[in-house]
Amino acid sequence: MKRFAIYLIFILFIVSNLSNSCRKPVDENARLVFSSSTVSFDTVFTTLGSMTKRFTVKNGHNFPMKVDIHLASGSTSYYSINVDGRAGIDFKGIEIAPKDSIFVFVKVTINPGQVNTPFLVTDSIIFRSGRVEQDVDLVAYGQDAHFIVADSQGIVPFKRVAGAHQTMHFTSDKPWVVYGFAAIDSLGTLIIDEGAKIYFHKNSGLWVYRFGRLQVNGTAANPVLFRGDRLNDPTMDKKAGQWSRIWIMESSQNSEINHAIIANAEVGIDIQSLEQRESGKVFIRNCLIKQSYFQGIQIRNAEVYIENSIIANSELQNTMSVQIGDVTANHVTIGNYVNTKGAAALLLQNYYIEPSVKDGALLYTQYEGDANINFNNSIIYGSASTQLTKSAGEGTVSPLNYRFENCLLRSELTGDANLVNCIFNKDPLFTDIDEWNFLLRQGSPAINFGKAGLGISTDYAGNPRDASPDAGAYEFGGVAGKLR
């Protein structure tokens, strides 16, 4: 029996040594590999969480690694993390198998700082394995803001920012973030100061109700910005349809939009009479309306004047449409290079069709009216073979009057007598259409092609126009101005 016990001990000793000899050694100085050394967020509005970002942590060795992970600022951090599906601020003994990885997800929510200028919010995630400590930096820019949140329901959810006989100012001290529609009620006025930034959430917008008034007072140096609120995702800069529109109904007062950048909407500016047309006009000067999902400008039964403006790129419909109304456009550039349906940059009609539902059935009603449209010293161009189309509604008797003078057009209407002294189907030689830079390059046929006498002394960016003005929103040789 004693001999058997000694034999058993010997066998166990041998097995233990064999096991130890087969186990891969663990290097206490082994380092992890990160897919990114810094996780950064662009501007994040206070009280609103950012988008979630992620990075990977890889064990590139032939042995498992046990890792302790924690936020450096602990429970006081503005950041929250999730490690391989578990939320928290401190994780112990996370095992990463040989040649394997784990995911770490990061989000940031910033409390109001009562600071008007952007501020930096930093932290780090600490990784400790063996004798080695490593970290990934977290960086975000916070910005306090004015928040407008819908509290009423009409055609759309809205909040009144200017009631009857009230005047409201959107100042430039800090951004304005809109959830739902910011509504200007009948006989109310909204004035937006130069340099103001208005950010809209999905399906949100600005609504100028019947007999309301909008006054946008941007300048070339400090334009007013209208865009979506997804600032911490750089891919959003060129994504259309992030918010709804600036919606202007009929009024006896004039509305003006001066020096504004309107980006990434479903419809940039939607001007239409809800019931009947009134005497008020809409003036759009020195504006850039870009990357719209449906249309940059839609005009239905309204009087509109447009000057020194750029309407660029709409994905599904015309970049600009006039469907009944009186429209004058001087020194305007309309360019469409992204349309997926082949729609023309500019559509002219003496009618429009409005869908409605009655007794559960979808109905389409055609409305007709006079259309009087004049373009001078303008460029309508794009990637499709024709960028100017017109259509008189079936059975309509209302006139579709239009006249283009000294314009550069991409169109098949080359023999149309209403297109006077125009250049057809010649590349205007824009500087960089991908970055919405529609400055003319040397050799452009639009240089010195405009007619004099329109009384417009500067271009979109404030560059002076000479005695032989160029067609389009820019005068050759100047600067592009603000495009974002």
C-alpha positions, 0 to 999 in steps of 0.5 A: 500500500505504501509502495502504491502511494509513492507511485501515485505521487510520482505519477501526479508529479510527472503530469503536473510538470508536463502540464506546466511545460505545455502552458504558454508563458504569460508576458507581464509586459505584453501590450494591447493594440487599439484600433484608435488611440483617441476617440473624438467627437465634434460639437455636442450640445449640452444635455443631448447625448452624442452618437455612439462611437467604438474602437477595438482592443486586440490581444495580438499574442499567443496567450490570453490576457486579463485586463482591468478597464476603467474611466479615468474620471470614474462616476464624475465623467461626462462619458459612458462606456460599454465593454463587450456588451456590459455598461459601466465605469469599472471592469475587472478581469476582462479576458481577451483570448489569444489573437482575439479582440473586444469592442469598447463603445463610447458616448458623451453627454455634457451638462449645461456649462452656461458658457456660450463659446465651445468648450473642451471635455476630455477624459480617458479609458485606462487599460491595465494588464500585468505590469503595463498600463495603457490608455485611449483618450476621449475628446469632445467639444461641448456647446451650450444652446437655446432649445426649442421643443414642440409643445403643440400639434397642428399640421406638424408638431410645433412651438410658437416662438413669435405670437401675434404682434410679437417680435422674437430675436434669434441671437448669435450668442449660442446655437439654437436647437429645434425639435419639431417646428419653430413657428412664427404665428400670424402677425408675428415676426422672427428676426435672426441675427448675423452669425446665428446657427440654427440646428434642426432635429430629424423632421423639424424645421422653421414654419412661417405661418400665414401672415407671419414674417421672417427676417434673416440678417446674415452677412458675407462675413457672418452668414446665418446657418440652418442645418441638421443637428448631427454635428458629431458625425462628419459624414452628415456634412453631405447627407441630405434630408436630415431635417424638414424645411423652412416653410413660408406661407402667404402673407401681406408682409415681406420675408427676407433671407439674406446671407444664409447657408441652408444645408441638408434639408428635405426641402431647403425653402418651401414657399407656398400659399395655403389658402390664397395668395397675398401681397407679401413677397419673399426675398432671397439674397446671397444664399447657399442652399445645398444638398437637399433631399427633395428640392432646394427651393419649391415655389407654389403660387407666390412672388419671389425674388432671388439674387446672388444665390447658389442652389446646389444638389438635390437627390430626388427631385428638381433642385428648384421648381416654380409651380405657379407664381411670379419669380425673378432670379438675377445672378443665380447659379443652380447646379445639380450633380447628385440627382438619382432620378435624372430630374432637371435642376430647374422645373417651370410649371403653370400648375401643381398637383396636391395629394389628399385622402378622402374616405380612405382613398388617395386623391390627386387635385390639380391646381393651375395659375399664372406663372411669370418667370424671369432669369437674368445673368444666371447659370443652370447646369448639372450632370444630366443632359438637360437641366431646364424643363417646362410643363404646362398642365393638361387642360390648363388655360393659365399662361406659362410665361418665362424669359431667360436673358444672358444665361448659361443653360444645359438644355435641349430648348436651344430654339426657344425664342424665350431664351434670349442671348443664352449660351447652351451646353457649355461647361461653366468650369466651376472650381469644385462642385464636390465642395459646393465651390461654384467660383468660375475658373479661367476660360469659363464661358460665363465670364463677362457674359452677363448684361449690365444694368441690374443694379447688383454691385457685388456677388455671393461672397461680396466680391465687386462686380465690374461693368461686364458682369459674369453670369452666375452667383460669382464674379470671376477672380474673387473669393468663394466666401463661406460655404459651411 
